[in-house]
Amino acid sequence: MTERYHWKEQRPEPAAWQPTPGKTQRERAEEQDTAAGGRGARHIRLPDGPPVCGSVALRVYPSGRRIYAYLRWSEHGKTRERYVGEVERPTREENLADAWRLVHDAGLLDQTREPDLTTR
């Protein structure tokens, strides 16, 4: 990742953050698995309860020029999310992988399922 807080002249290209249209739910899950380093590497710990499988959402706000990454999970039937940081690679795949590294660095993953970060 490059220096984070520099001025950006334009919006990121859609390929850097938007999901490919027409992907099935299974294909989207596989995209997350690949970026995280495997299905087990997507397990996040909650204060109360067992680990849950999370996903990363990438967003660019309407007048924005930055890509923001959010960790998302379901808890008691409700979707929860937490901001994890900014990413700025040219492809969605690279940005998802960077976002999962941020999740790992923040210590949000279930420590009993250590991700394999060397496979990326």
Buried (B, 14 or more C-beta within 10 A) or exposed (E): EEEEEEEEEEBBEEEBBEBEEEEEEEEEBEBBBBBBBEBBBBBBBBEEEEBBBBBBBBEBEEEEEBBBBBBBBEEEEEEBEBEBBBBBBEEBBBBBBBBBBBBBEEEBBBEEBEBEBEEB
